Amino acid sequence: MQYYILIFSAVILFSLMFPVNKKYSIRFGSSAQASLAFSSVCGVVSTLIALFFALTSEGGLQFTWFSFLIAVLVAVFCCIYTFIGFKMMSLGNMSVYTMFLMLGGMLVPYLFGVFLLDEKISAARIIGVIILAISLIFPVIARKKEGRSSVVFLLFCLAVFILNGAINVATKLHQVNEVYEAVSSTSLTFMSNAINAVTSICSFTVVTLRNRKKQESKDFIKEFTSAKVFVIVLAAAYAVCNVISYILQLLSAVHLDASLMYPILTGGSVVLTALHGFIFFKEKPDKLSFVGLLLAFAATFLFLL
């Protein structure tokens, strides 16, 4: 029972990260410079929080090259989908971004488990895969009916779908690995966040230097600096939700089947993020997107059978 409490707590914390991202993008925009600046600050704060947990709960950090490689993959993929996420949320509802992100995070590792790890498959889950695939079409159709750019948005959707799926495949391999020595969940969280912070800071520095003569870049730096308290508060909120949720997910993965854990995480996040979008930003999904959300939520339950 305690592990169900852990995963449900992880769902709540994970879903709260998206309103924080949206709040930031409303204030500073969705440019590469803006998203990398936020990712840099969040990465540093997340690293410090993970370090605190490692020192207090485990007495220090652990390191293996296998875990380091997994952390590099997770950090790079996370950095890329965070940047794309800013673009997607500037083009549409937060719930649509979350829908593609979370469904990729569930479906890709599930298919990976079935075809490469010989995990069981059932008729209900086959139907669930089909319904999930159908549900992803509705938001794209909705944008096309509105006359908005569907090609770019579709590419963004596919990108976050695959990237988050790849992250969960990497972490799943880390948790079930029996060949290479692996570190604890807390140490893996520290490494992935530290690498994410370094990657984001380096990328932000390069982008800023390239755009240093542009007025838009100068205006962003001025606004970002003047609102440092606002940024730090958002980054701290994001980091706390990010680190604790990630640790809870890793701990749950040891005791709960992936076929049970990921549907809970996905279905809960899809519903809660849509609710957060309505409460905080008055976002109301159009009819087609709403149908897609309902289908996605319903399909996740088929994976529990």
Disulfide bonds with the S-S distance in Angstrom:
none
